[in-house]
C-alpha cells in the first residue's frame, strides 16, 4: 500500500467514523426519547425537547473537544506532562532524540515536528499528535530515552512518522472528539442522578431518578461501542505502522528490540497519567486493558516482525538492561552532538542505483528507505554549527530563514537587508549579517534542510508575525526583479508550512477533482518542469514533457507550453491541483517524476521544483539530494 492508497484508506475510515458516529447519535436520541415517552407519555413537545437537547449535548461536546485540540500536537503533549526540547539542551539523550526526529523528517519530506519528553514516565512509550504534519508533535517518555539504543529509538520514531505520513493523527483527533460527545451523555445522566438526591421530597424526584439512570446506561452503552470501534481501528493501524517502521529503517531489529524491551521491563509501556482519551495514539498500550485494548498483544506485534521470537527472551533482556544502563549513560555523555548522525553507510547519490526511477519513487513517498535516512543524517550533521543552533532557537529562527535567501550580489543583498530592517528591526538585520559572515557559502543542498530544522521554532512565533514574515519572504525573493527556482521553492515551502500550521484543521485538501478536470494545469506544471530541466535544448524539453504527459491516461498528445511568468502560473496551477483526489494526485506525481527522470540526468532546479510541487500538493517527497 503506497502513500496515496493510505490517503484513500484514511479518508474511507474517516467517512466510516462519521457514519458510525451519526448512527450512534441517532440510536442514543431514540433511546432517550423512548425513556421520556415511557415516563411522560406521548407528549410531542417533550419528545422534541428531549431530541434537541440530546443532539445539542452530543454535537456540542464533540465540537468543543475538537476545537480544544486545534492548538496542535504540542498542546496534547503538554497536557500529558510533556516538556519541549529546547535548542540549547545539554542532555545527550534529548540531543539524540532531536537528531533522530530531524533526520526522519528531512528523509520523509515533512516538516520537523515539535519534540517533547514526558519526564515523569518510566515506561517505554511515544506518540505523534496533531491535525497535520505542519502542527505535529512527537513525544517520548523518559523511559524510552533511558532504555532504548539509537536503532531502537529510530524504530519507534519511524513508527510515529508512519502515523504522521498516513493521516492517522487527524483520525485520532476525530476519534477523541466523537467519543467525548458520547461520554458527555453519561456524565449528564450522572448529574441528573446526583441532583435527584436533593429532591427526594419532590413530586418529580422519581421521574428524574429514572431518567438519570436511563441516560447513564444509554451513555455508557454508546461509549462501549465507541471504544470497541476505536480499539478495532487502532489495532489495525498499529500493525501497519510497525511494518512501515521496518521499511523505513530497512531493519526489523530496531522496532522489534523496542517492543521486546517493553515486555522485559517491569514498567512496560504503562503511563502514570490518564491515557483513556489518548490511548489509541500511543506506541504501546498505555494502561492495563484487555477488552478495549487499542494495541494488538505485545507478543503478536513482535512475532509479526520477528517470527522466531521466544517469550523467554524477555528475562534475558531484563538482565541485560540492568547491566547496560550505566554503561549506556557513559557512552552517551561521551558523544558530541554533531557526531550522533547514525550514518553507517554512504547514501546513494542522485541517479545512482536506479534511485530516479519514477515507479520506485512513488513507492517511497510516505515510506522513505534507509538511503534517505542516511542522506538526511549526513545533511543534518554537515550543517554549520552556528546556523544549526540559530535555526533551533525561537529568538533567531526568523533571521536564519532570511539569511538563506540573501543574494550573492552585493547591491541586491543590501536591498534585502534594508527590507529585513524595516520588517523585523535593526537588531534582526545585525543578526542576519552575522549569520552571513559566519557561513558565507552555504551549499544549496543544505539550505532547505536548514529551514526544515528551523520550522518547529518558526511556528512558535505569534500568528500575526508569521503573516508579516511571509510577506517579507516574497519581498526578499523579488529584490532583484527575478525569481530563481531555489528562491521560489524555499519561500513557497516555508509559506505553505506556516499557513498549514496556522489553520491545521483546514490544511487537508478536499480532494474532489479528477485529473480530467485539471489537464490544463497539469500541462502547465509539466511544461515548467521540463523547460527548467532542459534550458538549452527545446527538443529535450519537449521529449521530457511528452514522457510525463503519456502517464496522465488516455489523453491526446500535447505540446509543451510556453509560459512567460512561470512562478505566477505555477502558483495558480498548484492551487487547483491541490484539490485532486488521491488516485488522480498519484497519476500527476508519477507523470512529474517521469518528466524529471526522462534523460537520467537530474539537475538542482529539477530537484527543487519537484520538491516544492510535491510540497504544495501535500505529497511528502523523500529527500533525493545527497550532501554536497
C-alpha positions as CSV (number, residue, x, y, z in Angstrom):
1,X,0.0,0.0,0.0
2,X,1.6,3.3,-1.1
3,X,1.1,6.8,0.3
4,X,-1.8,7.6,-2.0
5,X,-3.6,4.4,-1.1
6,X,-3.0,5.1,2.6
7,X,-4.6,8.5,2.0
8,X,-7.7,6.9,0.4
9,X,-7.9,4.4,3.3
10,X,-7.7,7.2,5.8
11,X,-10.5,9.1,4.0
12,X,-12.7,6.0,3.9
13,X,-12.1,5.3,7.6
14,X,-12.9,9.0,8.4
15,X,-16.2,8.7,6.4
16,X,-17.0,5.4,8.2
17,X,-16.3,7.0,11.6
18,X,-18.6,9.9,10.7
19,X,-21.4,7.5,9.6
20,X,-20.9,5.4,12.8
21,X,-21.0,8.5,15.0
22,X,-24.2,9.7,13.3
23,X,-25.8,6.3,13.8
24,X,-24.7,6.3,17.4
25,X,-26.2,9.7,17.9
26,X,-29.5,8.6,16.3
27,X,-29.5,5.5,18.5
28,X,-28.9,7.5,21.7
29,X,-31.6,10.0,20.7
30,X,-34.1,7.2,20.0
31,X,-33.2,5.6,23.4
32,X,-33.6,8.8,25.3
33,X,-36.9,9.5,23.6
34,X,-38.1,6.1,24.5
35,X,-37.4,6.7,28.1
36,X,-39.1,10.1,28.0
37,X,-42.1,8.5,26.2
38,X,-42.3,5.8,28.9
39,X,-42.3,8.3,31.7
40,X,-44.1,11.4,30.3
41,X,-46.3,9.7,27.7
42,X,-46.9,10.8,24.0
43,X,-46.1,14.5,24.6
44,X,-44.8,15.8,21.3
45,X,-43.2,18.9,22.8
46,X,-41.4,16.8,25.5
47,X,-40.1,14.4,22.9
48,X,-39.0,17.2,20.6
49,X,-37.2,18.9,23.5
50,X,-35.5,15.6,24.5
51,X,-34.4,15.1,20.9
52,X,-33.0,18.6,20.6
53,X,-31.3,18.7,23.9
54,X,-29.6,15.2,23.4
55,X,-28.4,16.1,19.9
56,X,-27.1,19.5,21.2
57,X,-25.2,18.0,24.1
58,X,-23.5,15.3,21.9
59,X,-22.6,17.5,18.9
60,X,-21.8,20.5,21.2
61,X,-19.5,18.5,23.4
62,X,-17.8,16.8,20.4
63,X,-17.3,20.1,18.6
64,X,-16.0,21.8,21.8
65,X,-13.4,19.0,22.4
66,X,-12.3,19.1,18.8
67,X,-11.8,22.8,19.0
68,X,-9.7,22.4,22.1
69,X,-7.4,20.1,20.2
70,X,-6.9,22.7,17.4
71,X,-3.9,24.1,19.4
72,X,-1.8,21.4,17.8
73,X,0.1,18.3,18.8
74,X,2.3,20.2,21.2
75,X,-0.7,21.2,23.3
76,X,-1.7,17.5,23.7
77,X,1.9,16.6,24.7
78,X,1.9,19.4,27.3
79,X,-1.5,18.2,28.7
80,X,0.2,14.8,29.3
81,X,3.1,16.3,31.1
82,X,5.5,16.7,28.2
83,X,8.3,19.4,28.2
84,X,9.6,20.7,24.9
85,X,13.2,20.0,24.0
86,X,15.0,23.4,24.0
87,X,17.5,24.4,21.4
88,X,20.3,24.7,24.0
89,X,19.7,21.4,25.8
90,X,22.9,19.6,27.0
91,X,21.2,16.3,27.9
92,X,22.8,13.8,25.5
93,X,19.6,11.7,25.5
94,X,17.5,14.7,24.4
95,X,20.1,15.6,21.8
96,X,20.0,12.1,20.4
97,X,16.2,12.2,20.2
98,X,16.2,15.6,18.5
99,X,18.7,14.4,15.9
100,X,16.7,11.2,15.1
101,X,13.5,13.2,14.7
102,X,15.1,15.8,12.5
103,X,16.7,13.1,10.3
104,X,13.4,11.3,9.9
105,X,11.6,14.5,9.0
106,X,14.2,15.5,6.4
107,X,14.3,12.0,5.0
108,X,10.5,11.7,4.6
109,X,9.8,15.2,3.3
110,X,7.6,16.5,6.1
111,X,8.1,19.5,8.4
112,X,10.1,18.7,11.5
113,X,7.6,18.2,14.3
114,X,7.9,19.7,17.8
115,X,9.6,17.3,20.2
116,X,8.6,16.6,23.7
117,X,9.7,14.4,26.6
118,X,7.4,13.0,29.3
119,X,10.0,13.3,32.0
120,X,8.0,11.6,34.8
121,X,7.1,8.5,32.8
122,X,9.5,5.5,33.1
123,X,7.6,3.2,30.7
124,X,8.7,2.9,27.1
125,X,6.1,4.8,25.0
126,X,5.7,7.5,22.5
127,X,3.1,9.2,20.4
128,X,2.6,11.6,17.5
129,X,-0.3,14.1,17.7
130,X,-1.7,16.9,15.6
131,X,-4.1,17.7,12.8
132,X,-1.5,17.7,10.0
133,X,2.3,17.3,9.6
134,X,2.6,21.1,9.9
135,X,1.3,21.2,13.5
136,X,2.5,17.8,14.6
137,X,4.4,16.9,17.7
138,X,6.3,13.8,18.7
139,X,6.6,12.9,22.3
140,X,8.5,10.1,24.0
141,X,8.8,9.1,27.7
142,X,11.9,9.3,29.8
143,X,11.9,5.5,29.9
144,X,12.1,5.5,26.1
145,X,15.2,7.7,26.2
146,X,16.8,5.7,29.0
147,X,16.2,2.2,27.9
148,X,16.4,2.2,24.1
149,X,19.6,2.4,22.0
150,X,19.7,4.6,18.9
151,X,18.5,1.9,16.5
152,X,15.5,1.1,18.7
153,X,14.7,4.8,19.2
154,X,14.9,5.2,15.4
155,X,12.4,2.3,15.0
156,X,10.0,3.9,17.5
157,X,10.2,7.3,15.8
158,X,9.8,5.7,12.4
159,X,6.6,4.1,13.7
160,X,5.3,7.5,14.8
161,X,6.3,9.1,11.5
162,X,4.2,6.4,9.8
163,X,1.2,7.8,11.7
164,X,2.1,11.4,10.6
165,X,2.5,10.4,7.0
166,X,-0.6,8.2,6.6
167,X,-3.1,10.6,8.1
168,X,-3.6,8.7,11.3
169,X,-3.2,11.7,13.5
170,X,-6.3,13.5,12.2
171,X,-8.3,10.3,12.5
172,X,-7.1,10.0,16.1
173,X,-8.3,13.5,17.0
174,X,-11.7,12.9,15.4
175,X,-12.0,9.8,17.5
176,X,-11.3,11.8,20.6
177,X,-14.0,14.3,19.7
178,X,-16.6,11.8,18.8
179,X,-16.1,9.7,21.9
180,X,-16.1,12.7,24.1
181,X,-19.5,13.7,22.8
182,X,-21.0,10.3,23.6
183,X,-19.3,10.3,27.0
184,X,-20.9,13.6,28.0
185,X,-24.3,12.0,27.7
186,X,-23.3,9.6,30.5
187,X,-22.0,12.5,32.5
188,X,-25.3,14.4,32.1
189,X,-27.1,11.3,33.3
190,X,-24.9,11.1,36.4
191,X,-25.6,14.8,37.1
192,X,-29.3,14.1,36.9
193,X,-29.0,11.2,39.4
194,X,-26.9,13.4,41.7
195,X,-29.3,16.3,41.6
196,X,-32.3,14.0,42.3
197,X,-30.7,13.0,45.7
198,X,-31.5,16.5,46.9
199,X,-35.1,16.5,45.6
200,X,-36.4,13.3,47.2
201,X,-39.4,15.0,48.7
202,X,-40.3,16.5,45.4
203,X,-43.1,15.0,43.3
204,X,-40.7,15.0,40.3
205,X,-37.9,13.1,42.1
206,X,-38.8,9.6,40.9
207,X,-39.0,10.5,37.2
208,X,-35.7,12.4,37.5
209,X,-34.0,9.4,39.0
210,X,-35.4,7.1,36.3
211,X,-34.4,9.5,33.5
212,X,-31.0,10.0,35.0
213,X,-30.3,6.3,35.5
214,X,-31.6,5.5,31.9
215,X,-29.4,8.2,30.4
216,X,-26.3,6.9,32.3
217,X,-27.0,3.4,31.0
218,X,-27.6,4.7,27.4
219,X,-24.4,6.9,27.5
220,X,-22.2,4.1,28.7
221,X,-23.7,1.6,26.2
222,X,-22.9,4.1,23.5
223,X,-19.4,4.6,24.9
224,X,-18.9,0.8,25.0
225,X,-19.5,0.6,21.2
226,X,-17.4,3.7,20.6
227,X,-14.5,2.2,22.5
228,X,-14.9,-1.0,20.6
229,X,-14.7,0.8,17.3
230,X,-11.7,2.8,18.5
231,X,-10.0,-0.4,19.5
232,X,-10.6,-2.2,16.2
233,X,-9.4,0.8,14.1
234,X,-6.3,1.4,16.2
235,X,-5.1,-2.2,16.3
236,X,-5.1,-2.4,12.5
237,X,-3.1,0.8,12.2
238,X,-0.5,-0.3,14.7
239,X,0.4,-3.3,12.7
240,X,0.7,-1.1,9.6
241,X,2.9,1.4,11.5
242,X,5.2,-1.4,12.7
243,X,5.6,-2.7,9.2
244,X,6.3,0.8,7.9
245,X,9.0,1.3,10.6
246,X,10.8,-1.8,9.3
247,X,10.5,-0.5,5.8
248,X,11.7,3.0,6.9
249,X,14.9,1.7,8.6
250,X,15.4,-1.4,6.5
251,X,15.8,-3.3,9.7
252,X,13.4,-5.3,12.0
253,X,15.9,-5.1,14.9
254,X,15.1,-1.6,15.9
255,X,11.3,-1.7,16.3
256,X,11.4,-5.4,17.4
257,X,14.1,-4.5,20.0
258,X,11.9,-1.7,21.4
259,X,8.9,-3.9,21.7
260,X,10.9,-6.7,23.4
261,X,12.2,-4.2,26.0
262,X,8.6,-3.2,26.7
263,X,7.9,-6.8,27.5
264,X,11.1,-7.1,29.6
265,X,10.7,-4.0,31.7
266,X,8.5,-4.0,34.8
267,X,7.0,-0.7,33.8
268,X,6.4,-1.9,30.3
269,X,4.7,0.8,28.2
270,X,2.4,2.0,31.0
271,X,2.0,5.7,31.7
272,X,1.1,7.3,35.1
273,X,-1.1,9.9,33.5
274,X,-4.7,9.1,32.5
275,X,-4.5,7.7,28.9
276,X,-8.1,6.7,28.5
277,X,-8.7,9.5,25.9
278,X,-5.4,9.2,24.0
279,X,-4.6,5.5,24.4
280,X,-5.1,4.9,20.7
281,X,-2.4,7.4,19.9
282,X,0.4,5.7,21.8
283,X,3.2,3.5,20.6
284,X,2.4,0.9,23.3
285,X,-0.6,0.1,25.4
286,X,-0.7,3.0,27.9
287,X,-2.8,1.2,30.5
288,X,-3.7,-2.3,31.6
289,X,-6.7,-3.1,29.4
290,X,-7.9,-6.2,27.6
291,X,-11.5,-5.7,26.5
292,X,-10.8,-2.4,24.7
293,X,-7.1,-2.7,24.1
294,X,-6.1,-0.2,21.4
295,X,-3.0,-2.2,20.5
296,X,-2.5,-5.9,19.5
297,X,-1.0,-8.2,22.1
298,X,2.7,-7.4,22.5
299,X,3.9,-10.9,21.6
300,X,1.8,-10.8,18.4
301,X,3.3,-7.5,17.4
302,X,6.8,-8.9,17.9
303,X,6.2,-12.1,16.0
304,X,4.8,-10.1,13.1
305,X,8.2,-8.6,12.8
306,X,10.4,-11.4,14.2
307,X,8.6,-14.7,13.5
308,X,11.3,-16.6,15.5
309,X,10.7,-14.7,18.8
310,X,10.5,-16.7,22.0
311,X,8.9,-15.0,25.0
312,X,11.6,-16.5,27.2
313,X,13.8,-13.7,25.7
314,X,12.1,-11.2,28.0
315,X,14.0,-12.4,31.1
316,X,17.4,-12.3,29.3
317,X,16.7,-8.8,28.0
318,X,15.7,-7.6,31.5
319,X,19.1,-8.8,32.9
320,X,21.0,-7.1,30.1
321,X,19.1,-3.9,30.7
322,X,20.2,-3.8,34.3
323,X,23.9,-4.3,33.4
324,X,24.0,-1.9,30.5
325,X,22.1,1.1,32.0
326,X,25.2,2.7,33.5
327,X,27.4,1.8,30.5
328,X,25.0,3.4,28.1
329,X,24.8,6.6,30.0
330,X,28.6,6.9,29.9
331,X,28.7,6.3,26.2
332,X,26.1,9.0,25.6
333,X,27.9,11.5,27.7
334,X,31.0,11.0,25.5
335,X,29.1,11.6,22.3
336,X,29.3,15.0,20.6
337,X,26.0,16.2,19.3
338,X,27.4,16.6,15.7
339,X,28.8,13.1,15.8
340,X,25.5,11.5,16.6
341,X,24.4,11.1,13.0
342,X,23.7,7.4,13.0
343,X,25.1,7.1,9.5
344,X,26.5,3.6,8.8
345,X,27.0,3.8,5.1
346,X,27.2,6.3,2.3
347,X,23.8,7.2,0.8
348,X,23.2,6.8,-2.8
349,X,23.7,9.9,-4.9
350,X,21.1,11.1,-7.4
351,X,20.8,8.9,-10.3
352,X,22.8,6.0,-8.7
353,X,21.4,2.5,-8.4
354,X,18.1,3.4,-10.1
355,X,17.2,5.9,-7.4
356,X,15.5,8.1,-10.1
357,X,13.0,5.5,-11.3
358,X,9.6,7.1,-11.3
359,X,7.7,4.0,-10.1
360,X,10.2,3.3,-7.3
361,X,10.0,7.0,-6.2
362,X,6.2,6.8,-6.0
363,X,6.6,3.8,-3.7
364,X,9.0,5.8,-1.5
365,X,6.5,8.6,-0.9
366,X,5.4,8.3,2.7
367,X,7.8,5.3,3.1
368,X,11.4,6.5,2.6
369,X,14.1,3.9,2.8
370,X,17.5,3.6,4.5
371,X,19.2,5.6,1.8
372,X,17.0,8.7,2.5
373,X,17.6,8.3,6.3
374,X,21.3,8.1,5.8
375,X,21.4,11.1,3.4
376,X,19.3,13.1,5.9
377,X,21.6,12.3,8.8
378,X,24.6,13.4,6.9
379,X,22.9,16.5,5.5
380,X,21.9,17.5,9.1
381,X,25.4,16.7,10.5
382,X,27.2,18.8,7.9
383,X,25.2,21.9,8.6
384,X,27.4,24.6,10.1
385,X,27.0,24.7,13.9
386,X,26.2,28.4,14.2
387,X,23.4,28.1,11.7
388,X,22.1,24.8,13.2
389,X,22.0,26.4,16.7
390,X,20.3,29.5,15.4
391,X,17.7,27.5,13.4
392,X,16.6,25.7,16.6
393,X,16.4,28.9,18.6
394,X,13.0,30.7,18.9
395,X,14.8,34.1,19.0
396,X,17.0,33.6,15.9
397,X,14.8,31.5,13.7
398,X,13.4,34.3,11.5
399,X,16.9,35.6,10.8
400,X,18.1,32.1,9.8
401,X,15.5,31.8,7.1
402,X,16.2,35.3,5.9
403,X,19.9,34.6,5.7
404,X,19.4,31.6,3.4
405,X,17.7,33.9,0.9
406,X,20.4,36.6,0.8
407,X,21.7,37.2,-2.8
408,X,25.3,36.8,-3.9
409,X,25.2,40.3,-5.5
410,X,26.3,43.0,-3.0
411,X,23.7,45.6,-4.2
412,X,20.8,43.2,-4.1
413,X,21.9,41.9,-0.7
414,X,21.9,45.4,0.7
415,X,18.4,46.0,-0.5
416,X,17.3,42.7,1.1
417,X,19.0,43.7,4.4
418,X,17.2,47.0,4.3
419,X,13.9,45.2,3.8
420,X,14.7,43.0,6.8
421,X,15.5,46.0,9.0
422,X,12.1,47.6,8.0
423,X,10.1,44.4,8.7
424,X,12.0,42.9,11.7
425,X,14.1,45.8,13.1
426,X,17.7,46.7,13.1
427,X,18.7,44.0,15.6
428,X,17.4,41.4,13.2
429,X,19.4,43.0,10.4
430,X,22.5,42.7,12.5
431,X,21.8,39.1,13.2
432,X,21.4,38.3,9.6
433,X,24.6,40.0,8.7
434,X,26.4,38.0,11.5
435,X,25.0,34.7,10.2
436,X,26.0,35.6,6.6
437,X,29.5,36.3,7.8
438,X,29.8,33.1,9.8
439,X,28.7,31.0,6.8
440,X,29.0,32.9,3.6
441,X,29.0,30.0,1.2
442,X,26.2,27.6,2.4
443,X,25.8,24.9,-0.2
444,X,22.5,24.7,-2.0
445,X,22.0,21.2,-0.8
446,X,22.0,22.3,2.9
447,X,19.6,25.3,2.6
448,X,16.3,23.5,2.5
449,X,17.3,21.1,5.3
450,X,18.3,24.1,7.4
451,X,14.8,25.7,7.0
452,X,13.2,22.3,7.8
453,X,15.1,22.1,11.1
454,X,14.0,25.7,11.8
455,X,10.3,25.0,11.4
456,X,9.4,23.9,15.0
457,X,10.8,27.2,16.3
458,X,9.3,29.2,13.4
459,X,5.8,28.1,14.1
460,X,6.1,29.1,17.8
461,X,6.2,32.8,16.7
462,X,3.0,34.8,17.1
463,X,0.4,34.4,14.3
464,X,0.5,38.0,13.2
465,X,4.3,38.0,13.0
466,X,4.2,34.9,10.8
467,X,1.8,36.5,8.4
468,X,4.1,39.5,8.1
469,X,7.1,37.2,7.7
470,X,5.5,35.5,4.7
471,X,5.2,39.0,3.1
472,X,8.9,39.6,3.9
473,X,9.9,36.4,2.2
474,X,8.1,37.5,-1.0
475,X,9.9,40.8,-0.9
476,X,13.3,39.2,-0.4
477,X,12.7,36.9,-3.3
478,X,11.8,39.7,-5.6
479,X,14.5,42.1,-4.6
480,X,16.5,41.6,-7.8
481,X,13.4,41.6,-10.1
482,X,13.9,37.9,-10.9
483,X,12.8,34.7,-9.1
484,X,15.0,31.7,-9.4
485,X,13.9,28.2,-8.7
486,X,15.6,27.9,-5.3
487,X,14.1,31.2,-4.1
488,X,10.7,30.1,-5.3
489,X,11.0,26.6,-3.7
490,X,12.1,27.9,-0.3
491,X,9.7,30.8,0.0
492,X,6.7,28.7,-1.1
493,X,7.5,25.7,1.1
494,X,8.0,27.8,4.2
495,X,4.8,29.8,3.5
496,X,2.8,26.6,2.9
497,X,4.0,25.1,6.2
498,X,3.2,28.4,8.0
499,X,-0.3,28.6,6.6
500,X,-1.0,24.9,7.3
501,X,0.3,25.4,10.9
502,X,-1.9,28.4,11.4
503,X,-5.1,26.5,10.3
504,X,-4.2,22.8,10.6
505,X,-7.8,21.7,10.7
506,X,-8.3,23.0,7.2
507,X,-4.9,22.0,5.8
508,X,-6.1,18.8,4.3
509,X,-7.4,19.4,0.8
510,X,-10.9,18.4,-0.1
511,X,-9.7,16.1,-2.9
512,X,-12.8,16.1,-5.1
513,X,-11.3,16.9,-8.5
514,X,-10.4,14.3,-11.1
515,X,-7.3,14.6,-13.3
516,X,-9.6,15.1,-16.4
517,X,-10.8,18.3,-14.7
518,X,-7.3,19.8,-14.4
519,X,-5.4,18.8,-17.6
520,X,-4.6,22.5,-18.4
521,X,-3.0,22.9,-15.0
522,X,-1.1,19.6,-15.3
523,X,0.2,20.6,-18.7
524,X,1.5,23.9,-17.3
525,X,3.3,22.3,-14.4
526,X,4.9,19.7,-16.7
527,X,6.0,22.4,-19.1
528,X,7.7,24.4,-16.3
529,X,9.4,21.3,-15.0
530,X,10.6,20.2,-18.5
531,X,11.9,23.6,-19.5
532,X,13.9,24.0,-16.3
533,X,15.4,20.6,-16.8
534,X,16.4,21.3,-20.4
535,X,17.1,25.1,-20.8
536,X,19.5,24.6,-23.7
537,X,17.5,22.1,-25.7
538,X,13.9,22.7,-26.6
539,X,13.8,19.3,-28.2
540,X,14.8,17.6,-25.0
541,X,12.3,19.7,-23.1
542,X,9.5,18.5,-25.4
543,X,10.6,14.9,-25.1
544,X,10.6,15.2,-21.2
545,X,7.2,16.8,-21.3
546,X,5.8,14.1,-23.6
547,X,7.1,11.3,-21.3
548,X,5.3,12.8,-18.4
549,X,2.1,13.6,-20.4
550,X,1.9,10.0,-21.6
551,X,1.3,8.8,-18.0
552,X,-1.8,11.0,-17.4
553,X,-4.1,8.5,-19.0
554,X,-5.6,8.2,-22.5
555,X,-5.0,11.9,-23.3
556,X,-4.3,13.1,-26.8
557,X,-0.7,14.2,-27.4
558,X,0.0,17.8,-26.4
559,X,2.9,20.2,-27.0
560,X,4.9,21.8,-24.3
561,X,3.5,25.2,-23.2
562,X,5.4,28.5,-23.4
563,X,4.9,30.3,-20.1
564,X,6.3,33.8,-19.5
565,X,5.7,34.3,-15.8
566,X,6.3,30.8,-14.5
567,X,6.1,31.5,-10.8
568,X,2.6,33.0,-11.1
569,X,1.5,30.2,-13.4
570,X,2.8,27.6,-11.1
571,X,1.1,29.2,-8.1
572,X,-2.2,29.2,-9.9
573,X,-1.9,25.7,-11.3
574,X,-0.9,24.1,-8.0
575,X,-3.7,25.8,-6.0
576,X,-6.2,24.0,-8.2
577,X,-4.2,20.7,-8.4
578,X,-4.1,20.5,-4.6
579,X,-7.8,19.6,-4.8
580,X,-7.2,16.4,-6.7
581,X,-8.4,13.2,-5.2
582,X,-5.6,10.8,-4.1
583,X,-5.7,8.5,-7.1
584,X,-5.5,11.4,-9.5
585,X,-2.8,13.0,-7.5
586,X,-0.8,9.8,-7.7
587,X,-1.0,9.9,-11.5
588,X,0.1,13.5,-11.6
589,X,3.1,13.0,-9.4
590,X,4.1,9.9,-11.4
591,X,4.0,12.0,-14.6
592,X,6.1,14.7,-13.0
593,X,8.7,12.2,-11.9
594,X,8.8,10.6,-15.3
595,X,9.4,14.1,-16.8
596,X,12.3,14.6,-14.4
597,X,14.0,11.3,-15.0
598,X,13.5,11.2,-18.7
599,X,17.2,11.7,-19.5
600,X,18.5,10.1,-16.3
601,X,20.2,13.5,-15.5
602,X,18.6,15.5,-12.7
603,X,19.8,19.0,-12.0
604,X,19.3,21.1,-8.9
605,X,16.4,23.1,-10.4
606,X,14.5,19.9,-11.2
607,X,15.1,18.6,-7.7
608,X,13.9,21.8,-6.1
609,X,10.9,22.2,-8.4
610,X,9.9,18.6,-7.8
611,X,10.2,19.1,-4.0
612,X,8.1,22.3,-4.0
613,X,5.5,21.0,-6.3
614,X,5.0,17.9,-4.2
615,X,5.1,20.1,-1.0
616,X,2.3,22.3,-2.3
617,X,0.3,19.3,-3.3
618,X,0.7,17.9,0.3
619,X,2.7,15.0,-1.0
620,X,5.8,14.2,1.3
621,X,8.6,13.7,-1.2
622,X,11.6,11.9,0.4
623,X,14.9,13.6,0.2
624,X,16.6,12.9,-3.1
625,X,19.7,15.1,-2.6
626,X,22.9,13.8,-1.1
627,X,25.3,16.1,0.9
628,X,27.5,18.4,-1.1
